[in-house]
Each structure stands twice: as structure tokens, then as C-alpha cells.
Amino acid sequence: MSAPDRDRILRALTAEVSPLRDEGARLAVDHVLGRKLTELVDFEEATAIAVRALTGENLARAIERHIQPGFRRYVAATETSGEVVGALVPDPARAKIRAVVQNSKLPQGKWAEGLVDPALLRKLFGPVWVQLLLSFGTRVPLPGMGAASGAAAAVGRGMGGIAGRIKERAEKIADAGRSVMGGIGAEVEKRIQSAARDFSDTAAEIFRDALRDRLKSREGQELVAQISEQVIEHVMTTSLAAIQKDVDAIDVDGIFGVVPDIVAHAAPGPFVRGLVNGEVEAYLALEGQRTLSDLLAETGVLAETREATIRRASLVARGLFASPEFEEYLGRLLGA
């Protein structure tokens, strides 16, 4: 090609307005869009590259740089939006959700059997129940309740077999109450009912306070540590198949059926659109000025990705250059 011809073609392709350049770009894009995925990507090679990129360092960087900040932005958005769940779910989807709930079975949780030693749970929660019983005993105006409260206090001092002792004392208190109720007056009965109602209003608070104090205690923290270790060890030795049995009880097909309705309804709304736009803006603010080569080099797969892309692009380009459409385009380009 002579220098004048070359310069003429370059001017035609680099002009601010270039129909020939636009035609070439359109021809290339249409050719790529018309290829099968297996022609565009070597999935075996791409999988190998992706697996190599899944290093602990890369994942930790992604979590720290993108996932954690994104989650914090989501939390902040939900706290200030006032959005309710129902606004994100269209009416037809609600009927499908009800069907999913009705068709799903409660997980059996058989894999969780033996998850925690019951003795540890009794040691942890025993004093909490004792505190609750003692508080109730001081409010009920029944003869002999002082002795029952003392028995409960004794249980608190001796933790061995505490659950059985609490049950035994509770049964004795109930029996004593039934025997006494026949001989007390209506006024005392009203006082008992009033005490029970008053206690029910504060029982949850008393239980929370007792549980908080128990968990802050040295013994409570040691028991929680032992329970946590048992849970972790149990889960680590549980087969995936055993856990999957619980998942099988859920109407998974029904869930998949309702997801498109919810996404299609919620996505155009200001809440979801705002979340998506915010995440895109945050990502571009952090990574937008970096080159793709830089990002790939950071993950350690630049060389492999580059070579794989060149090989696949060459095969696709070969088909483009062999097409009649490109031959016609080349003739117009040379005659520009």
C-alpha cells in the first residue's frame, strides 16, 4: 500500500465524524454478537483462570475494599429510607409466597442432634431460671412461699442437676398452691392473680437482666466458649448431605418462581435503583481510573487472561475477515 493510500485510509478512520469507522465497529460488534458462547470463550481455560484468582489475598481485598463498605452503605440506606418489605413485593408475588410457605415443611434438623451437651446448657441457664423463680416467689402472697424460695436459693448454690431440682420444686409449689387455694378467701385469690399479671409484665425484663449478668460472669463466659467450640466441631464433622436434607424440605422451585416477580417490581423503584446507582458510583470512584490490565495484574492473572483473550479474539477475527460483509467493507475502505 502506498503512503498516500495509507494516509487517506487513516484520515477516514480517525476523523471526528467517520461513517466508515462506525460501519467497521458495527460490523465487528454484530459479528461478535452472532457467535455462540463456546466460540467466544474457552470455558475450561476461563475456569482455570478464575480458580487461580480465588486466592485468600484477592478475596480479602475484595471484601475490605468493596463488600464491607457496600454492606455498610446498604445498612445506612435501609435505616433512613423508611421502606417496608411489602412495598418491594407485588400482590401476585404475595400469593406465590403463601404457596411456598404452605408447600414447605419445617426442617427436621436431625444433623443438629448432639450439637451441644445439655449439661452445659443447664449450667449456663440454670441460675437464670432460679433468679426468675425467686423473683416470682417474692411476689406471690401464699403461705410457705418463703420456704419454696429458700429451696430455690439452695438450688442456685448447688448447681448439680439443677433442671430436675427446679422442676421438682415447681411441682411442690403447684401442689401446695392447689391445696391452699381451697381455704383462702377471694381477696387473697385476687392478690395472687394480680401478682401473676404484674410479674408477667416484667418477667421478660427480669430474664434479660439475669441472662446478661450470667453471660458477663466468668463462669458464664467459660460455658459459652465451651458451647461455641462444641457447635463448631459438630458442624465441621457434619456431612453436606445431612444439611441438604433440611434444604430439601423447602419449596425451592416455588422460591425460584417468585423471585422474578419481586425483582421486576422492586428494581425500577427509587429504593433499589438508588442502591444500585450508589454502588456503581462507589466502585467507579475507587476503581474507575485504573486500567483493566492493572486490575488483572493485582489478582495475579493478567498474563493468562491476556493470552487466552488474544487466542480467542484471533479466532473470532478470522471469521469476521472471511465474511462477505467484511470484504465489501474493505473495498469501500480502500476506495475512500
PyMOL commands that set and color helices and strands:
alter all, ss='L'
color gray80, all
select helices_A, chain A and resi 3-14+19-33+37-40+43-53+56-81+85-88+91-103+110-112+118-137+145-157+162-181+186-216+218-236+240-248+252-266+270-287+292-299+302-321+324-334
alter helices_A, ss='H'
color red, helices_A
deselect
rebuild
show_as cartoon
